[in-house]
Amino acid sequence: MISPLTEFRMTTTLDCKGQPVAAGDRVRVLDITPDRSLEEDVLEMFMDMIGSRCDVERIDADGTAWVAVWWNGDEGTQVTLLGLEPHQMERLAA
């Protein structure tokens, strides 16, 4: 049986201010941790995602909040999924 506390942790996480964040909440991306071996233009594209406002798609078992960042690329509109830890996001008011 899953304890209520464990179930809470699987469906919510916290932001940089300790505010609860759940799927459907809107957050601002404060920081990301990209793979530094990426090509320079791809790395720059990832770093440009800082400041984006996104809806949380899901929270995984580790408390990572997954957001979809939409952007216009060479091949049209594209989406990138980012996994954010609490210090990397701030929940925005509804």
N, C-alpha and C positions, 0 to 999 in steps of 0.2 A: 504494500500500500504506500502511495506517495504522501508524504506529510504535507500539510497546508503550506508550510514555509518553503519546501522544495518546489511545490507547484507555483508559488508566487515568483520564485526566482527564475522559473522557466518561461514565464509569460511577461515579466517586467524586468527592467534594469534601472540603473540610475544615470543621471547626466552629471556634468562637471560640478554642479551645485548641489548634488544629492537629491534632486527632484526625481520622482519615479517617471519612467518612460515605458510606454507600452506600444504594441503594434497599432498603427493608425495615428500616433502622435506625430507632430511636426517638429523637426529638430534642425539646428544650424550646425553644419560641419565646421568644427574648430581646428581640426588637425587630422592628418592621415599618415599612415605609415606605408608608403609605397616601396616596392622592391627597387632598390637603388641601381640594380643592374639593367633597368629598363632603358631603352633608347631615350635620348634627351628630349625629343619632341613628345614622346608618350609620357615621360616623367612630368614634363611641363603641363600636359593636359590633366594629369592627376592632381598636381599641386593647384591648378586653377579651380578644383572642386572645393577648396577650402572657402568657406563663406556661403556655400550653397544651402538652400533651405529645402528639406526633403521630408517625405513621410516615411515613417518606420514601417517596413514591410513585415518584419518578424523579429523576434528575439530568440536566439538559440540557447541551448542548454548551458553555455558558458557565460551567458549574459551579454553577448555581443548583439548590438542592434544593427540590423541589415537595412540599408536604404538604397534606393535606386536614384542615380543621378542621370538625368537626361541631358544630352548635349548634341550639337550639330557637328558632324564630322564630314570627312571627304565623301562618304557614301550615304549621306543623309542623316536623319535623326538616329542617334544610338543611345544605348543605356549601359551604364556600368554599375554593378552592385558593389557597395562598400560595406565592410563590417566595421562598426565603430565601437570602441570601448568608452566607458563613461567619461574619461577626460577629453575625449575627442568630439563631444557633442554637447549642445545645450538645447533643452526642450524649450520650444516657443509657446507662447500663450495661444490658446485655441481661438 
